[in-house]
Amino acid sequence: MPELSFSSYERYFESSQLNFFFSIHEIFFSKFFSLVSSSDFSGRTKLSTAITQTPNMSIQKKGNKRSAEIVASKPNKKSKNVEPASESNSETEESASNSSESSDTEDEDELDKMDDSEEEEEEEEESDDEDNGESKDNFDPNKKTSKEQHEEQRKLLKERKTKRKSGVEVERIKKLWEKLRAKNPPMPKEVRDKLCDEVWSLCEGVLGDLVLKHDASRVVQTLVKYSSKERRDKISKELKPYYYKLATSAYGKFLLIKLLHYGSKESRGLVIKELHGKLRKLMRHREGAYVVEDLFVLYATTKQRNLMIREFWGSQYAYFPNENDTRNVIEVCAESAEKKKLIAGNLFGTIKASVEKGSIGFQILHAAMREYVQIFEGQEVRDFIELVTEQFAELVHTPEGCEVACTVLAKATAKERKSLLKSLKPHSEALANNEHGQMVLQLIFMTVDDTVLIQKTFLNEYEEYMANVITGKISRRPFIYLLNGLDKSYFSPAVLNDFAKYMEMSKETSKKPEDERRSQILKFFLPCFYKTFLDSPYDILKENVGAQFVQELLLNNQFPDISGELRTKSIDTIIDCVRGDLTSEEHLINRAYTPRLLKFLIQGGKWNRDTKQVDEVEGIELGLPFALKFVDELFDNGKDADALINWISHKESSFVLVALHDKFKFSKEKFAAEFIKALKKQNKTIKKQGEDNKGAQLLLKVLN
């Protein structure tokens, strides 16, 4: 067996400061090679002894940081008893190199020292355990109670607080603040002003040391709330260097919001100016994003908002704002393709980072998105839709977000629209009830070609609370569109222009004609509309917008096979709802729109201002058939004089009698002529009505 030398390894490990660890391996391998060189049994015995002993020698407790030199310096108290080798073994061992023999001796000493150190540590642990046992068994009368220990801890904590920067002032200020913030009983203004003066005398000049501490920050917030305008301006100026720190502080952000809320126009402008250039960074910050949102939504002027949004265009607009530049993003990007690429890249980078941080619901981010969707094209459209699909519902509650959502829906492919509708499904009720969300829902009805997908996504969701939807002034609009299209009675010119813009965008992805798409969706929803009304007719008719919706529902005759029988039941239900004592406050005739609804049903259609006549809808049991049925059910065709007098005497119902007279006067029906005769018999009753009964006065004119 050739001689082995570890000198080269020793130099390497000494330079790496790993002497102790590898000295153990050196001992083991030197014994291993020296014993392997011997071929007799006793050598093998010595080898097995070395193998079994060496691991135990190398064990150290975890966390022991002593170096090999410290361990080696301890005196030996214990030595290993190694069985002496036989003569034959010694002759064999003499054939080993001198270097191996010398290393053996040194290694054995080293291992002995390690064992000694381990033994000492064990003895120390045992002694510690004994001490602990004695302390448990023997009660120490000098030991402090738990109350005394807590008292010392409180005293120590108080000392530490006073040693901090401005610590003494903070403690004095907090005592005054406890009095200042009291609300019950209400504090007189003079006392509060005096306390504010005392707090300000302690705070002035050291506000920067106070505002970032959670307790002292609340003191300054209270001071801002109850101070005069001049003092608030002083506080704003003194805190000017700390605005960014306040915006990113978990406690300081509330103080900054208080300064914005109670501050003057000048102090708000100071905050906006100081934070300008840092908005993109703040939008990526968990605390700062909320400050920027409040600043944009609640406190910034239109001009300031435009400058804040321009900051997202890039560094040029962030650090060198031009207040006189009123161009929009489309006009700026039209100057050159490079500028457009740069602005689009900066906008998308900020949007993506904010969305990933969970800030997609912020209105200022929606405003930045609105800038981006005006200039994106090609693959940028696909990337943006992919980015916002999962959180698409977060866009629809702000005007800027609504515009972004509508643009996305108009430009999305069929596959992308399916994913967008899937993300909106859990928020169906909120979507319809939101001022801006209902516009997104209507655009879905106007642009998505897959009408079966719309039915599967929304029909079951709206069936549960359709009564609330059709009686809401805002939520009913998408469903009014299904019944009557873009009627100018329900949609303003501005809204119609917006829808026209989005429909123009959707020409590349929407292939069906609009009327065909609307008709297919209506076919799914029509039974639900009728069922909802028949289940709770009084609750719907007592709301003016609900009665209006029922009017549009009954006048629609696109699907006679579906609505024929349901319309007949609905007409009977309406007649039943207007029976009874008209003087009761709960009677439907006292609702503003019920007389108008009855008038529409008697006329059989709506009044056309251009042609100056009623556009009657044929084949829907309205008009003359409804009038005859109404008179027969409520007045027994004029024979029930008491019911007739009751309707003449009420100022709202008398207008319904005027509508019946106008419908019957040109009719050749026998019942119609008999009812007019019955009205004329009540001429004296009509004349007795007061001036407030305008309907009775009009009825008297038409009868004469």
SVG drawing of the C-alpha trace seen along z (x, -y; Angstrom):
<svg xmlns="http://www.w3.org/2000/svg" viewBox="-128 -81 137 94">
<polyline fill="none" stroke="black" stroke-width="0.4" points="0.0,0.0 1.6,-3.3 2.2,-6.1 -0.5,-8.8 0.2,-12.4 -2.4,-14.9 -0.1,-18.0 -1.7,-19.5 -5.2,-19.0 -4.1,-20.6 -2.9,-23.7 -6.2,-24.1 -8.4,-23.6 -6.3,-25.8 -6.8,-28.6 -10.6,-27.9 -10.8,-28.0 -12.2,-24.5 -9.4,-22.8 -11.6,-21.2 -14.1,-19.5 -11.5,-17.9 -9.1,-16.9 -11.7,-14.3 -11.7,-13.0 -7.9,-13.0 -7.8,-10.8 -10.3,-8.4 -8.6,-7.9 -5.1,-7.7 -6.2,-4.9 -8.0,-3.3 -5.1,-3.2 -2.5,-2.2 -4.7,0.7 -5.7,1.8 -2.0,2.3 -1.8,5.0 -3.2,8.4 -3.6,10.2 -6.6,10.6 -5.5,8.3 -5.1,5.5 -8.7,6.1 -9.7,6.0 -8.0,2.6 -9.7,1.4 -13.1,2.3 -12.3,0.6 -11.3,-2.6 -14.5,-2.5 -16.7,-2.0 -15.0,-4.6 -14.4,-7.4 -18.1,-8.5 -18.6,-8.8 -15.5,-10.9 -16.7,-13.3 -20.2,-13.9 -20.8,-17.5 -24.0,-19.1 -25.8,-21.2 -25.1,-24.9 -21.6,-24.3 -19.4,-27.1 -16.2,-26.3 -13.1,-26.0 -10.8,-23.1 -8.1,-25.1 -10.3,-25.8 -11.3,-22.2 -7.7,-21.0 -6.6,-23.4 -8.7,-21.7 -6.9,-19.3 -7.4,-15.5 -9.5,-13.8 -10.1,-10.7 -8.1,-8.6 -9.2,-5.9 -8.0,-2.3 -6.9,-0.8 -6.0,2.9 -2.2,3.2 -1.3,5.0 0.6,8.3 4.3,8.6 3.3,9.7 1.0,6.7 3.8,4.4 6.1,5.7 3.5,5.1 2.8,1.6 6.5,0.7 6.3,1.1 4.0,-1.9 5.4,-5.4 6.8,-7.6 4.3,-10.2 1.4,-7.9 2.8,-7.0 3.2,-10.7 -0.3,-11.6 -1.8,-8.7 -0.3,-10.0 -1.4,-13.5 -4.9,-12.4 -5.4,-10.2 -4.5,-13.2 -6.9,-15.4 -9.8,-12.9 -9.1,-12.5 -9.3,-16.2 -12.6,-16.3 -14.1,-13.6 -13.0,-15.5 -14.8,-18.6 -18.0,-16.7 -17.8,-15.1 -17.4,-18.6 -20.4,-19.9 -22.5,-16.9 -21.4,-17.5 -22.3,-21.2 -25.8,-20.3 -26.3,-17.8 -25.3,-20.5 -27.7,-22.9 -30.5,-20.3 -29.7,-19.7 -29.9,-23.4 -33.2,-23.7 -34.5,-20.8 -33.4,-22.4 -35.1,-25.7 -38.3,-23.9 -38.2,-22.0 -36.9,-24.8 -39.0,-28.0 -37.0,-31.2 -38.5,-33.8 -36.6,-36.6 -38.1,-35.7 -40.3,-38.5 -44.0,-37.9 -45.5,-38.1 -47.1,-41.5 -43.7,-42.9 -42.1,-41.6 -44.7,-43.2 -44.3,-46.4 -40.6,-46.4 -41.2,-45.6 -43.6,-48.6 -41.1,-50.8 -38.3,-49.7 -40.5,-50.2 -41.4,-53.7 -37.7,-54.5 -36.9,-53.3 -39.7,-55.4 -38.4,-58.5 -34.9,-57.9 -36.0,-57.9 -35.8,-61.0 -38.4,-63.5 -39.5,-60.8 -40.3,-63.2 -42.3,-65.5 -44.3,-62.5 -45.3,-61.4 -46.4,-64.9 -48.3,-65.3 -50.1,-62.0 -51.5,-63.0 -52.9,-66.2 -54.2,-64.2 -56.2,-61.9 -58.2,-64.9 -58.4,-66.5 -59.9,-63.5 -62.7,-63.0 -66.2,-63.2 -68.4,-62.3 -69.3,-64.6 -68.8,-67.2 -65.9,-69.5 -66.5,-73.3 -64.7,-75.0 -62.6,-77.2 -61.2,-74.2 -60.5,-72.4 -58.7,-75.4 -56.6,-75.7 -55.6,-72.1 -54.7,-72.4 -52.5,-75.3 -50.7,-73.3 -50.2,-70.3 -49.0,-72.6 -46.4,-74.3 -44.9,-70.9 -45.2,-69.6 -43.9,-72.6 -40.5,-71.9 -40.5,-68.1 -43.4,-67.0 -41.0,-65.0 -40.1,-62.8 -43.7,-62.2 -45.6,-61.5 -44.0,-58.1 -44.8,-56.6 -48.3,-55.0 -49.3,-56.7 -47.8,-60.2 -49.2,-60.2 -52.7,-60.0 -52.0,-63.0 -51.1,-65.1 -54.2,-63.8 -56.4,-65.1 -54.5,-68.4 -55.1,-68.7 -58.8,-68.0 -59.4,-70.6 -56.9,-73.3 -57.5,-76.5 -56.7,-76.9 -53.5,-78.8 -52.2,-76.1 -53.0,-73.4 -51.1,-75.2 -48.1,-75.4 -48.3,-71.7 -48.5,-71.0 -45.4,-73.1 -43.4,-71.5 -44.3,-68.0 -43.4,-68.7 -40.1,-66.7 -42.0,-63.8 -44.9,-63.4 -43.5,-60.4 -42.6,-58.7 -46.0,-59.4 -47.6,-57.9 -45.7,-54.7 -46.1,-54.4 -48.7,-52.1 -49.6,-54.8 -48.4,-58.0 -50.8,-57.5 -53.8,-58.3 -52.2,-61.6 -51.6,-62.5 -55.2,-61.7 -56.3,-63.9 -54.2,-66.7 -55.9,-66.3 -59.4,-66.1 -59.1,-69.1 -56.4,-71.1 -56.9,-74.1 -56.7,-74.2 -53.1,-75.4 -52.0,-72.6 -53.6,-70.0 -51.7,-71.4 -48.5,-71.2 -49.0,-67.5 -49.8,-66.8 -46.7,-68.7 -44.4,-67.0 -45.6,-63.5 -45.5,-64.2 -42.9,-62.1 -43.3,-59.3 -46.9,-58.2 -45.8,-55.2 -43.7,-54.0 -46.5,-54.6 -49.0,-52.7 -46.7,-49.6 -46.7,-50.1 -49.2,-48.5 -49.9,-51.6 -49.0,-54.3 -51.6,-53.1 -54.5,-54.0 -53.1,-57.5 -52.8,-58.1 -56.3,-56.8 -57.8,-59.2 -55.7,-62.0 -57.0,-61.3 -60.7,-60.6 -61.5,-63.0 -59.1,-66.0 -57.5,-66.6 -58.9,-69.1 -59.5,-68.1 -56.2,-69.7 -54.3,-68.0 -55.9,-64.6 -54.7,-65.0 -51.1,-65.7 -51.3,-62.7 -52.3,-60.4 -49.7,-61.9 -47.1,-60.7 -47.9,-57.1 -46.9,-58.0 -43.2,-58.0 -40.4,-59.8 -40.5,-62.8 -44.0,-63.7 -43.4,-62.7 -40.4,-65.0 -41.1,-67.7 -44.8,-68.3 -46.3,-70.9 -49.5,-72.3 -50.3,-74.2 -50.3,-71.0 -53.9,-70.0 -53.4,-67.3 -54.8,-63.9 -52.9,-60.6 -54.2,-60.0 -52.9,-63.4 -49.5,-63.0 -49.0,-59.4 -49.9,-60.7 -46.7,-62.7 -44.5,-59.6 -44.5,-55.8 -41.5,-55.9 -43.4,-58.1 -46.5,-55.9 -44.4,-52.8 -42.7,-54.4 -46.0,-55.7 -47.8,-52.4 -44.9,-50.4 -44.8,-52.7 -48.6,-52.5 -48.7,-48.7 -45.8,-48.3 -47.4,-50.3 -50.8,-48.6 -49.3,-45.2 -47.3,-45.8 -50.4,-47.3 -52.7,-44.5 -50.2,-41.9 -50.0,-43.9 -53.8,-43.7 -54.6,-47.3 -56.9,-46.7 -59.9,-48.2 -58.4,-51.7 -60.0,-54.4 -56.6,-56.0 -55.5,-52.7 -58.7,-52.6 -57.9,-56.1 -54.4,-54.9 -56.1,-51.8 -58.4,-54.2 -55.4,-56.0 -53.9,-52.7 -57.0,-51.2 -57.3,-54.3 -53.9,-53.5 -53.4,-49.8 -53.6,-47.6 -52.7,-44.2 -51.0,-41.9 -51.2,-44.6 -55.0,-44.1 -54.7,-40.4 -52.1,-40.8 -54.2,-43.4 -57.3,-41.3 -55.4,-38.3 -54.1,-40.5 -57.5,-41.8 -59.7,-38.7 -59.5,-37.1 -60.3,-40.4 -62.6,-41.9 -65.4,-42.5 -63.2,-45.0 -63.3,-47.4 -67.0,-48.0 -67.7,-50.2 -66.0,-53.4 -66.7,-55.6 -63.1,-55.1 -63.2,-51.4 -66.6,-51.1 -65.1,-52.6 -62.2,-50.2 -64.5,-47.2 -66.8,-48.2 -63.7,-48.7 -62.4,-45.2 -65.8,-43.6 -66.1,-45.3 -62.6,-44.2 -62.5,-40.7 -62.8,-37.5 -65.5,-34.9 -63.1,-32.9 -62.0,-35.9 -65.6,-37.0 -66.4,-33.6 -63.7,-34.0 -64.8,-37.6 -68.4,-36.5 -67.3,-33.6 -65.5,-36.1 -68.6,-38.4 -71.0,-35.6 -70.6,-35.6 -71.2,-39.4 -74.3,-39.4 -76.6,-41.2 -73.9,-43.9 -73.3,-44.3 -77.0,-45.2 -77.4,-47.4 -74.2,-49.4 -74.5,-52.8 -71.7,-51.8 -72.0,-48.1 -75.5,-48.0 -73.9,-49.7 -71.4,-46.8 -74.2,-44.3 -76.2,-46.0 -73.1,-46.0 -72.8,-42.3 -76.4,-41.9 -75.5,-44.1 -72.2,-42.5 -71.8,-38.9 -73.0,-36.6 -73.2,-33.5 -76.6,-34.1 -76.8,-30.6 -73.7,-31.5 -75.5,-34.7 -78.5,-32.6 -76.3,-30.1 -74.3,-32.8 -77.0,-35.2 -80.5,-33.8 -80.2,-31.5 -78.4,-34.2 -81.1,-36.8 -84.1,-34.5 -83.7,-34.7 -83.9,-38.5 -85.5,-39.6 -88.2,-41.5 -85.5,-43.7 -83.8,-44.2 -86.9,-45.3 -87.9,-47.7 -84.5,-49.4 -84.1,-52.6 -80.6,-51.6 -80.8,-47.9 -83.9,-47.6 -82.2,-49.4 -80.4,-46.4 -83.7,-44.5 -85.7,-47.5 -83.3,-47.3 -84.2,-43.7 -87.9,-44.6 -87.8,-47.9 -84.3,-48.5 -82.5,-51.8 -85.7,-53.8 -84.8,-57.5 -87.3,-57.6 -84.9,-55.6 -81.4,-56.4 -79.9,-59.9 -78.1,-61.1 -74.7,-60.8 -75.3,-57.1 -76.6,-56.4 -73.4,-58.0 -71.2,-55.8 -73.1,-52.7 -72.7,-53.7 -68.9,-54.0 -68.6,-50.6 -70.8,-49.0 -68.4,-50.4 -65.4,-48.8 -67.2,-45.4 -67.8,-45.1 -64.6,-43.0 -65.6,-40.5 -69.5,-40.6 -71.1,-39.1 -74.8,-38.8 -77.3,-41.7 -78.1,-43.6 -81.9,-43.0 -81.4,-39.3 -79.1,-39.0 -81.5,-41.0 -84.5,-38.9 -82.7,-35.7 -81.7,-36.9 -85.2,-38.2 -86.7,-34.8 -84.7,-33.3 -85.7,-36.0 -89.3,-36.6 -90.9,-33.8 -88.8,-34.9 -90.2,-38.5 -93.8,-37.3 -93.3,-34.8 -91.7,-37.5 -94.6,-39.8 -97.3,-37.2 -95.5,-36.0 -95.4,-39.5 -97.6,-41.9 -98.4,-44.4 -94.7,-44.8 -93.8,-45.6 -96.7,-47.8 -96.3,-50.0 -92.9,-51.1 -93.1,-53.6 -90.2,-52.1 -91.8,-48.6 -95.1,-49.7 -93.1,-51.2 -91.4,-47.9 -94.7,-46.0 -96.0,-48.4 -93.1,-47.7 -93.5,-43.9 -97.2,-43.9 -96.6,-46.0 -93.9,-43.7 -95.3,-41.0 -92.2,-39.5 -93.0,-36.0 -96.9,-35.6 -96.6,-31.9 -94.7,-32.6 -96.4,-35.8 -100.0,-35.2 -101.4,-33.3 -99.0,-35.0 -100.1,-38.4 -103.8,-37.5 -103.0,-36.4 -101.0,-39.6 -103.9,-41.8 -106.3,-40.0 -103.8,-40.5 -103.6,-44.2 -107.4,-44.6 -107.5,-42.7 -104.8,-44.9 -106.8,-48.2 -110.0,-47.0 -111.1,-48.1 -111.3,-51.4 -109.5,-54.2 -109.2,-56.3 -106.8,-53.8 -103.2,-55.0 -102.0,-51.5 -104.2,-51.4 -102.2,-51.3 -104.2,-54.2 -102.4,-56.5 -99.1,-55.6 -97.9,-58.1 -97.5,-55.8 -100.5,-53.4 -103.1,-55.8 -100.6,-56.3 -100.2,-52.5 -103.9,-52.0 -104.1,-54.8 -101.4,-53.1 -103.3,-49.8 -106.6,-51.4 -105.0,-53.2 -103.2,-50.0 -99.9,-51.8 -97.7,-54.8 -98.4,-58.4 -96.3,-59.3 -95.2,-62.9 -94.4,-63.1 -97.7,-61.7 -99.8,-63.1 -101.5,-59.8 -101.3,-56.5 -99.2,-53.7 -101.4,-50.7 -100.0,-47.2 -102.3,-44.7 -103.1,-41.3 -102.1,-41.8 -105.6,-42.2 -104.8,-45.8 -106.7,-48.9 -110.4,-48.4 -110.5,-44.7 -108.7,-45.8 -111.0,-48.8 -114.2,-46.7 -112.8,-44.1 -111.8,-46.8 -115.3,-48.4 -117.0,-45.1 -114.9,-43.9 -114.8,-47.1 -118.1,-48.9 -120.3,-46.0 -120.4,-47.9 -121.6,-51.1 -124.4,-49.5 -122.4,-49.8 -123.1,-53.5 -121.2,-53.4 -118.0,-52.2 -118.3,-54.8 -118.9,-57.6 -115.8,-56.4 -113.6,-56.6 -115.0,-60.1 -114.4,-61.5 -110.7,-60.5 -108.4,-63.0 -106.1,-60.2 -108.7,-57.7 -110.8,-60.3 -108.1,-60.6 -108.6,-56.8 -112.4,-57.5 -111.3,-60.2 -109.2,-57.7 -112.1,-55.2 -114.4,-57.9 -111.9,-58.8 -111.5,-55.1 -115.3,-54.4 -116.6,-57.6 -115.7,-56.3 -116.4,-52.6 -119.5,-50.8 -119.5,-48.3 -122.8,-48.2 -121.0,-48.1 -119.0,-51.2 -122.1,-53.3 -123.8,-52.1 -120.8,-53.1 -120.7,-56.6 -124.4,-56.9 -123.7,-55.8 -121.0,-58.5 -123.4,-61.2 -125.9,-60.2 -123.2,-61.1 -123.1,-64.7 -124.1,-66.2 -121.5,-64.2 -118.8,-65.4 -119.8,-69.1 -119.5,-68.8 -115.8,-67.9 -113.4,-70.6 -110.7,-72.4 -108.0,-70.0 -109.8,-67.2 -108.4,-68.1 -109.5,-64.7 -113.2,-65.4 -113.1,-68.8 -111.6,-67.4 -114.2,-64.6 -117.0,-67.2 -115.6,-68.9 -115.4,-65.8 -118.9,-64.6 -120.5,-67.9"/>
</svg>
